[in-house]
Amino acid sequence: MSSYGYGGTIAHVVLEEAPVDDDVLHIADAPAAGPPIAACVGSTRSKLLRPRG
């Protein structure tokens, strides 16, 4: 499996199904994956932490 395939495919799968614990995993991986992933993680994390009305 190439690093490109891993970074793209796995990141998308985890972002779609992201529990809070996987969000922490993405923060750790963000520098390797690149700024777009880091931005997605930031928005996902804020949505997870925001109470749902």
C-alpha positions as CSV (number, residue, x, y, z in Angstrom):
1,M,0.0,0.0,0.0
2,S,1.5,3.4,-1.0
3,S,1.7,6.3,1.4
4,Y,-0.5,8.3,-0.9
5,G,-3.2,5.6,-0.9
6,Y,-3.0,5.4,2.9
7,G,-3.1,9.1,3.5
8,G,-6.0,9.7,1.2
9,T,-8.2,6.6,1.6
10,I,-7.8,6.0,5.3
11,A,-8.2,9.7,6.2
12,H,-11.5,10.0,4.3
13,V,-12.9,6.8,5.9
14,V,-12.0,8.0,9.4
15,L,-13.3,11.5,8.8
16,E,-16.6,10.1,7.7
17,E,-17.0,7.8,10.7
18,A,-15.1,10.0,13.2
19,P,-15.7,9.3,16.8
20,V,-13.8,11.6,19.2
21,D,-10.9,9.1,19.7
22,D,-10.2,8.9,15.9
23,D,-10.2,12.7,15.8
24,V,-7.2,12.7,18.2
25,L,-5.6,10.2,15.8
26,H,-6.1,12.6,12.9
27,I,-4.5,15.5,14.8
28,A,-1.4,13.3,15.2
29,D,-1.4,12.4,11.5
30,A,-2.1,15.9,10.2
31,P,1.5,17.1,9.6
32,A,2.2,14.1,7.4
33,A,-1.1,14.2,5.6
34,G,-1.0,18.0,4.9
35,P,-2.8,21.2,5.6
36,P,-6.1,20.2,3.9
37,I,-6.5,17.2,6.3
38,A,-5.6,19.4,9.3
39,A,-8.3,21.9,8.3
40,C,-10.9,19.1,8.0
41,V,-9.9,17.8,11.4
42,G,-10.3,21.2,13.0
43,S,-13.8,21.6,11.6
44,T,-14.8,18.0,12.4
45,R,-13.5,18.4,16.0
46,S,-15.4,21.6,16.5
47,K,-18.6,19.9,15.3
48,L,-18.0,17.0,17.6
49,L,-17.5,19.3,20.6
50,R,-20.4,21.5,19.8
51,P,-23.6,20.4,21.6
52,R,-26.3,19.3,19.3
53,G,-29.6,21.1,19.6
